[in-house]
């Protein structure tokens, strides 16, 4: 059976879920946080070492300012209120993306969270914020422009020292990567769910993991 080290999530469908419930897109984002919490808690039980959540892409700045402001406030308030729970669960938080462009108050909270959780060892949770994979690869390549090879480029990605995802799960019905971890997903098993993110439950996660463990992974071999 295949070993499982890392699951990545494209959490699509929060806004559509909120509108479907006639409570607005922001309500969907609020409910989406509950799904993240549930997935993290279950992953700790399943001893999955690394999770990555695509929270805010470099293209999401095109969204309405009111929605962006709500998302940032939601992230900030979560870590202000839940940091003790994060610590008690042994969660190490990493940020993937260009944080310098984020609001100062959010940057401060996130940087403090990363520092405070740095020694936690039960699970690593990566939050991709202001993240774009093409830009990530370009930045990594520029750092090694005189001695560019596969290993040097990988060492300068946001995910350095982390295993590539074994599984990518995208909810929401779309079957595309949306500029997410293009380098790291080269041999990842891709699973697409029609469910909107707030409707994605533990049984859905376990079903995907069960399917993954039965896949014959050749990595170019036979």
QUIKA-V911259 format. One record per residue. N is the residue number from 1. RES is the residue in one small letter. PHI is phi in whole degrees, 0 to 359 (NA if undefined). Layout:
# QUIKA-V911259
{{N:RES:PHI} {N:RES:PHI}}
This chain:
# QUIKA-V911259
{{1:x:NA} {2:x:289} {3:x:286} {4:x:241} {5:x:253} {6:x:204} {7:x:242} {8:x:249} {9:x:233} {10:x:258} {11:x:271} {12:x:272} {13:x:111} {14:x:299} {15:x:297} {16:x:296} {17:x:296} {18:x:298} {19:x:292} {20:x:298} {21:x:275} {22:x:61} {23:x:236} {24:x:92} {25:x:298} {26:x:297} {27:x:298} {28:x:296} {29:x:296} {30:x:298} {31:x:291} {32:x:298} {33:x:298} {34:x:297} {35:x:295} {36:x:301} {37:x:301} {38:x:295} {39:x:296} {40:x:297} {41:x:300} {42:x:291} {43:x:295} {44:x:297} {45:x:298} {46:x:277} {47:x:59} {48:x:274} {49:x:290} {50:x:223} {51:x:233} {52:x:230} {53:x:244} {54:x:278} {55:x:269} {56:x:209} {57:x:273} {58:x:293} {59:x:270} {60:x:289} {61:x:296} {62:x:285} {63:x:287} {64:x:303} {65:x:301} {66:x:294} {67:x:289} {68:x:299} {69:x:299} {70:x:295} {71:x:300} {72:x:294} {73:x:295} {74:x:297} {75:x:295} {76:x:299} {77:x:294} {78:x:300} {79:x:285} {80:x:292} {81:x:271} {82:x:251} {83:x:301} {84:x:294} {85:x:295} {86:x:300} {87:x:294} {88:x:297} {89:x:274} {90:x:73} {91:x:271} {92:x:261} {93:x:262} {94:x:241} {95:x:245} {96:x:250} {97:x:138} {98:x:265} {99:x:292} {100:x:299} {101:x:271} {102:x:277} {103:x:302} {104:x:300} {105:x:294} {106:x:290} {107:x:302} {108:x:298} {109:x:299} {110:x:293} {111:x:297} {112:x:294} {113:x:295} {114:x:300} {115:x:294} {116:x:292} {117:x:264} {118:x:303} {119:x:265} {120:x:290} {121:x:230} {122:x:286} {123:x:200} {124:x:258} {125:x:244} {126:x:268} {127:x:250} {128:x:275} {129:x:236} {130:x:48} {131:x:254} {132:x:218} {133:x:293} {134:x:299} {135:x:294} {136:x:302} {137:x:294} {138:x:297} {139:x:298} {140:x:296} {141:x:293} {142:x:294} {143:x:291} {144:x:233} {145:x:299} {146:x:270} {147:x:219} {148:x:274} {149:x:213} {150:x:300} {151:x:292} {152:x:294} {153:x:295} {154:x:300} {155:x:292} {156:x:249} {157:x:281} {158:x:300} {159:x:265} {160:x:306} {161:x:71} {162:x:245} {163:x:290} {164:x:296} {165:x:300} {166:x:277} {167:x:229} {168:x:247} {169:x:244} {170:x:242} {171:x:267} {172:x:97} {173:x:95} {174:x:273} {175:x:245} {176:x:209} {177:x:265} {178:x:54} {179:x:61} {180:x:243} {181:x:49} {182:x:299} {183:x:288} {184:x:288} {185:x:269} {186:x:301} {187:x:235} {188:x:280} {189:x:277} {190:x:259} {191:x:233} {192:x:244} {193:x:247} {194:x:283} {195:x:293} {196:x:286} {197:x:309} {198:x:297} {199:x:265} {200:x:278} {201:x:248} {202:x:301} {203:x:297} {204:x:291} {205:x:297} {206:x:295} {207:x:296} {208:x:293} {209:x:299} {210:x:299} {211:x:295} {212:x:301} {213:x:292} {214:x:266} {215:x:287} {216:x:273} {217:x:261} {218:x:261} {219:x:50} {220:x:92} {221:x:268} {222:x:244}}
